[in-house]
Amino acid sequence: MSPPSSGVGGSPYSTGKRTFKDKLQQAVQEATDQEHQALREAQLLDKKTLSITMLIEGRPKGFVDFFNLTHGRLGNASTSGREEAELPQESLLLLKSNLGKADAAMAQGNTEEVCSVYKYLAKYFTELGRLPYAEFFLKQAVYVSLSAKWVAGELEAHHALGLIYEQMQV
């Protein structure tokens, strides 16, 4: 007589107890879940740290923009109700650095530099496929250009914004 075959489900040895394989799979899944949670918490801590650093550096406008962008508060209709994935760490660092540059240029009254930084960030986020972020920065460039009565900058920002809206199919 041949020994009973071992297998999951219809095994004559199954008594309702979990097998080692099942326990191992569950342990691996729990470890993976814990790792993902730790990564989310670390990223949140990084966002907080970067935000606070911007305040300490005396960049309040940069802080507000960074906070709103990293906490899903873009404040426009095109992003409301949609959950975006977290930004990668390198994007957070690039965002902080460039918002600091824009804030410093704004304090010096250098409209062209501010708009240049905003257009760079818009291009970066367009390449990442984060069109609402690109829209945000181009709207900022339009506002800064309008405020400074810089027509060439306003036209360029409006043109780029139109291209983003076309991609967004708005």
Backbone hydrogen bonds, N-H to C=O, Kabsch-Sander energy under -0.5 kcal/mol:
donor,donor_aa,acceptor,acceptor_aa,energy
10,G,8,V,-1.2
14,S,11,S,-1.2
23,K,19,T,-2.4
24,L,20,F,-2.7
25,Q,21,K,-2.6
26,Q,22,D,-2.3
27,A,23,K,-2.4
28,V,24,L,-2.6
29,Q,25,Q,-2.4
30,E,26,Q,-2.6
31,A,27,A,-2.3
32,T,28,V,-2.4
33,D,29,Q,-2.5
34,Q,30,E,-2.5
35,E,31,A,-2.3
36,H,32,T,-2.4
37,Q,33,D,-2.3
38,A,34,Q,-2.6
39,L,35,E,-2.2
40,R,36,H,-2.3
41,E,37,Q,-2.4
42,A,38,A,-2.5
43,Q,39,L,-2.6
44,L,40,R,-2.2
45,L,41,E,-2.5
46,D,42,A,-2.6
47,K,43,Q,-2.5
48,K,44,L,-2.5
49,T,45,L,-3.0
50,L,46,D,-2.9
51,S,47,K,-2.4
52,I,48,K,-2.8
53,T,49,T,-2.4
54,M,50,L,-1.8
55,L,51,S,-1.6
56,I,52,I,-2.6
57,E,53,T,-2.2
58,G,55,L,-1.5
59,R,54,M,-2.5
63,F,59,R,-2.4
64,V,60,P,-2.4
65,D,61,K,-2.4
66,F,62,G,-2.8
67,F,63,F,-3.0
68,N,64,V,-2.6
69,L,65,D,-2.6
70,T,66,F,-2.6
71,H,67,F,-1.2
72,G,69,L,-0.8
73,R,68,N,-3.3
79,T,76,N,-1.4
80,S,76,N,-0.9
82,R,79,T,-1.8
84,E,82,R,-0.7
91,S,88,P,-0.6
92,L,88,P,-1.9
93,L,89,Q,-2.2
94,L,90,E,-2.2
95,L,91,S,-2.7
96,K,92,L,-2.6
97,S,93,L,-2.4
98,N,94,L,-2.6
99,L,95,L,-2.6
100,G,96,K,-2.0
101,K,97,S,-1.8
102,A,98,N,-2.6
103,D,99,L,-2.4
104,A,100,G,-2.4
105,A,101,K,-2.7
106,M,102,A,-2.3
107,A,103,D,-2.1
108,Q,104,A,-1.4
109,G,105,A,-0.6
109,G,106,M,-1.0
110,N,105,A,-2.7
111,T,109,G,-1.4
114,V,110,N,-2.0
115,C,111,T,-2.6
116,S,112,E,-2.1
117,V,113,E,-2.3
118,Y,114,V,-2.4
119,K,115,C,-2.7
120,Y,116,S,-2.2
121,L,117,V,-2.5
122,A,118,Y,-2.3
123,K,119,K,-2.4
124,Y,120,Y,-2.5
125,F,121,L,-2.6
126,T,122,A,-2.0
127,E,123,K,-2.3
128,L,124,Y,-1.3
129,G,125,F,-0.6
129,G,126,T,-1.0
130,R,125,F,-2.8
131,L,129,G,-1.1
133,Y,130,R,-0.8
134,A,130,R,-1.7
135,E,131,L,-2.9
136,F,132,P,-2.1
137,F,133,Y,-2.1
138,L,134,A,-2.3
139,K,135,E,-2.4
140,Q,136,F,-1.9
141,A,137,F,-2.2
142,V,138,L,-2.3
143,Y,139,K,-2.5
144,V,140,Q,-2.7
145,S,141,A,-2.4
146,L,142,V,-2.8
147,S,143,Y,-2.6
148,A,144,V,-1.9
149,K,145,S,-0.5
149,K,146,L,-1.0
150,W,145,S,-2.6
151,V,149,K,-0.9
154,E,150,W,-2.0
155,L,151,V,-2.8
156,E,152,A,-2.2
157,A,153,G,-2.5
158,H,154,E,-2.7
159,H,155,L,-2.4
160,A,156,E,-2.4
161,L,157,A,-2.5
162,G,158,H,-2.4
163,L,159,H,-1.8
164,I,160,A,-1.9
165,Y,161,L,-2.6
166,E,162,G,-2.1
167,Q,163,L,-2.0
168,M,164,I,-2.4
169,Q,165,Y,-0.8
169,Q,166,E,-0.5
170,V,165,Y,-2.3
